[in-house]
Amino acid sequence: MANIAIGRLDFPKVSQQPVEIVERKGTGHPDTICDALGEELSIALSKLYREECGAIMHHNVDKALLIGGIAEPKFGGGTIIAPIEIYLTGRAINEINGKRLPVEELAIETAHRWLRENIPNLDISSHVIIHPKLKPGSKDLVELFERFQLKGEVPLANDTSFGVGHAPFDDTETIVYELERALNSKEFKKDHPYVGEDIKVMGVRNGDNIRITIAMAFVDKYVKDVRDYLDKKEIVSNYAYSIAQKLTDRHVDIFINTADDPDNQSVYITVTGTSAEAGDDGQIGRGNRVNGLITPYRPMSLEAAAGKNPVSHIGKIYNTAATDMAERIVAEIEEVEEVYVYLVSQIGKPITEPQVCDIKLRTTSDIKGIEEKVRKIAQEEIDNLPNTWQKFLERKFRLY
């Protein structure tokens, strides 16, 4: 049995505190691009290793860097002067029994596929260069990995680290998350192709007033002039407001591209729909946490979960497990209003034996009456950790 501690949350709900800040970096943000390419590469490597070796082999490709290009956007369509450069680096076994595995070729192929599917105005043949720099892992970590993986045993934690999760989202968190997802949905883009994929949403709540600031890269070829830009921005603002209104009873204000200076023809237009073309660089791990948000008023891990191996890397497994556990507890136990979960590993020990699983609850009843239900859910989630890799390969988690 795992070391499970259950206690009561002894501070006010975040939603009842005077101020709250929530952020989400959308699909085309340079940091999110790095997270996505790192995670997609991990998935591709995992599938390759299963085909070639019968098991997922050691890899951690969680070190990606995006260097922005140079662009000259203009109404009606601009040009890319210098391409975006993306370095996909990390550790990955590239040879099995003398047979070379095409891990770097796979990195390029995987990156191109994701960029094509998710940032359609980016021409992968001329707007971006992928630099794969992948080398085998250190002998001790590879041996630690193989000690269990090739024997079919419970994975051993490859790090002494922790993961945290909370549930449920409050109003501000829900609005920030759902707004970005709606604005970047295929359905919305079909009717509003001028909206690029680089959308960052910042929510600031003061009391019962929620201010939503959206940075949104418009695609220049779909915008005729400043007047057309402002008209389209108003359409998006009204749409965002209609969504936010349905998610809270609090007052909501929506602001889009507040740095615009229309009088001087200075507005946020891009050639590709992402600021990576000129205005911003990116790095894996600097964006959303595994629940899809950046929530400084909640406990958070600074781990870059995307790209880490899905079998034994605690920075990936425990953060998603803590989030899953929290969501299950809230969903299945009526008396629980809010829950925080903390998991801590010890390197070399089975991932099913955390040093502690600390669960903090806010309930409508005495904790003792539901403690066994909470403990049962927590133990089930911990026992299932050796199978978590399947969820990563099926993209069941919100890693980007």
ChimeraX attribute file (.defattr): number of C-alpha atoms within 10 A of each C-alpha:
attribute: neighborCount
match mode: 1-to-1
recipient: residues
	/A:1	8
	/A:2	15
	/A:3	12
	/A:4	17
	/A:5	14
	/A:6	17
	/A:7	15
	/A:8	15
	/A:9	15
	/A:10	9
	/A:11	8
	/A:12	9
	/A:13	12
	/A:14	14
	/A:15	17
	/A:16	11
	/A:17	13
	/A:18	10
	/A:19	15
	/A:20	20
	/A:21	19
	/A:22	22
	/A:23	24
	/A:24	28
	/A:25	26
	/A:26	28
	/A:27	24
	/A:28	26
	/A:29	25
	/A:30	29
	/A:31	25
	/A:32	25
	/A:33	31
	/A:34	31
	/A:35	30
	/A:36	23
	/A:37	28
	/A:38	32
	/A:39	27
	/A:40	23
	/A:41	28
	/A:42	27
	/A:43	24
	/A:44	18
	/A:45	29
	/A:46	23
	/A:47	17
	/A:48	19
	/A:49	19
	/A:50	13
	/A:51	11
	/A:52	14
	/A:53	13
	/A:54	12
	/A:55	17
	/A:56	24
	/A:57	24
	/A:58	27
	/A:59	27
	/A:60	25
	/A:61	26
	/A:62	27
	/A:63	22
	/A:64	26
	/A:65	22
	/A:66	23
	/A:67	20
	/A:68	22
	/A:69	20
	/A:70	17
	/A:71	22
	/A:72	15
	/A:73	20
	/A:74	18
	/A:75	19
	/A:76	13
	/A:77	17
	/A:78	17
	/A:79	15
	/A:80	21
	/A:81	14
	/A:82	16
	/A:83	21
	/A:84	23
	/A:85	19
	/A:86	25
	/A:87	19
	/A:88	26
	/A:89	21
	/A:90	20
	/A:91	20
	/A:92	24
	/A:93	19
	/A:94	20
	/A:95	12
	/A:96	12
	/A:97	6
	/A:98	7
	/A:99	9
	/A:100	10
	/A:101	17
	/A:102	12
	/A:103	21
	/A:104	20
	/A:105	10
	/A:106	16
	/A:107	26
	/A:108	18
	/A:109	14
	/A:110	19
	/A:111	23
	/A:112	18
	/A:113	13
	/A:114	16
	/A:115	19
	/A:116	13
	/A:117	10
	/A:118	15
	/A:119	19
	/A:120	15
	/A:121	20
	/A:122	20
	/A:123	15
	/A:124	18
	/A:125	9
	/A:126	12
	/A:127	20
	/A:128	23
	/A:129	18
	/A:130	18
	/A:131	16
	/A:132	19
	/A:133	17
	/A:134	21
	/A:135	16
	/A:136	15
	/A:137	17
	/A:138	11
	/A:139	9
	/A:140	10
	/A:141	15
	/A:142	18
	/A:143	13
	/A:144	18
	/A:145	23
	/A:146	19
	/A:147	16
	/A:148	15
	/A:149	20
	/A:150	13
	/A:151	10
	/A:152	11
	/A:153	12
	/A:154	20
	/A:155	24
	/A:156	26
	/A:157	25
	/A:158	24
	/A:159	17
	/A:160	16
	/A:161	20
	/A:162	25
	/A:163	26
	/A:164	26
	/A:165	28
	/A:166	24
	/A:167	22
	/A:168	19
	/A:169	15
	/A:170	15
	/A:171	16
	/A:172	27
	/A:173	23
	/A:174	16
	/A:175	27
	/A:176	26
	/A:177	23
	/A:178	17
	/A:179	23
	/A:180	22
	/A:181	16
	/A:182	15
	/A:183	21
	/A:184	20
	/A:185	13
	/A:186	13
	/A:187	10
	/A:188	15
	/A:189	15
	/A:190	10
	/A:191	9
	/A:192	15
	/A:193	18
	/A:194	21
	/A:195	25
	/A:196	27
	/A:197	28
	/A:198	26
	/A:199	25
	/A:200	21
	/A:201	23
	/A:202	21
	/A:203	23
	/A:204	19
	/A:205	21
	/A:206	13
	/A:207	14
	/A:208	15
	/A:209	15
	/A:210	23
	/A:211	18
	/A:212	25
	/A:213	19
	/A:214	23
	/A:215	19
	/A:216	28
	/A:217	25
	/A:218	28
	/A:219	26
	/A:220	25
	/A:221	19
	/A:222	19
	/A:223	22
	/A:224	13
	/A:225	13
	/A:226	17
	/A:227	12
	/A:228	13
	/A:229	21
	/A:230	15
	/A:231	12
	/A:232	17
	/A:233	19
	/A:234	14
	/A:235	13
	/A:236	19
	/A:237	16
	/A:238	12
	/A:239	15
	/A:240	23
	/A:241	18
	/A:242	11
	/A:243	14
	/A:244	25
	/A:245	14
	/A:246	9
	/A:247	14
	/A:248	16
	/A:249	11
	/A:250	14
	/A:251	13
	/A:252	19
	/A:253	15
	/A:254	16
	/A:255	17
	/A:256	19
	/A:257	15
	/A:258	11
	/A:259	10
	/A:260	14
	/A:261	12
	/A:262	13
	/A:263	8
	/A:264	8
	/A:265	12
	/A:266	11
	/A:267	19
	/A:268	22
	/A:269	28
	/A:270	31
	/A:271	27
	/A:272	29
	/A:273	27
	/A:274	28
	/A:275	28
	/A:276	27
	/A:277	28
	/A:278	21
	/A:279	14
	/A:280	15
	/A:281	20
	/A:282	22
	/A:283	21
	/A:284	28
	/A:285	23
	/A:286	17
	/A:287	26
	/A:288	24
	/A:289	24
	/A:290	26
	/A:291	20
	/A:292	19
	/A:293	23
	/A:294	22
	/A:295	17
	/A:296	11
	/A:297	13
	/A:298	15
	/A:299	13
	/A:300	18
	/A:301	17
	/A:302	13
	/A:303	20
	/A:304	22
	/A:305	29
	/A:306	32
	/A:307	30
	/A:308	27
	/A:309	29
	/A:310	28
	/A:311	28
	/A:312	29
	/A:313	25
	/A:314	29
	/A:315	27
	/A:316	24
	/A:317	25
	/A:318	28
	/A:319	27
	/A:320	25
	/A:321	26
	/A:322	28
	/A:323	23
	/A:324	19
	/A:325	28
	/A:326	27
	/A:327	20
	/A:328	18
	/A:329	26
	/A:330	21
	/A:331	14
	/A:332	12
	/A:333	14
	/A:334	12
	/A:335	18
	/A:336	19
	/A:337	16
	/A:338	21
	/A:339	24
	/A:340	25
	/A:341	27
	/A:342	26
	/A:343	25
	/A:344	21
	/A:345	26
	/A:346	19
	/A:347	17
	/A:348	17
	/A:349	17
	/A:350	19
	/A:351	27
	/A:352	20
	/A:353	20
	/A:354	22
	/A:355	17
	/A:356	16
	/A:357	25
	/A:358	18
	/A:359	26
	/A:360	19
	/A:361	24
	/A:362	21
	/A:363	18
	/A:364	10
	/A:365	11
	/A:366	11
	/A:367	17
	/A:368	10
	/A:369	10
	/A:370	15
	/A:371	14
	/A:372	12
	/A:373	13
	/A:374	23
	/A:375	18
	/A:376	12
	/A:377	17
	/A:378	25
	/A:379	17
	/A:380	11
	/A:381	18
	/A:382	23
	/A:383	16
	/A:384	13
	/A:385	19
	/A:386	21
	/A:387	13
	/A:388	19
	/A:389	18
	/A:390	13
	/A:391	11
	/A:392	24
	/A:393	17
	/A:394	9
	/A:395	13
	/A:396	11
	/A:397	16
	/A:398	14
	/A:399	24
	/A:400	26
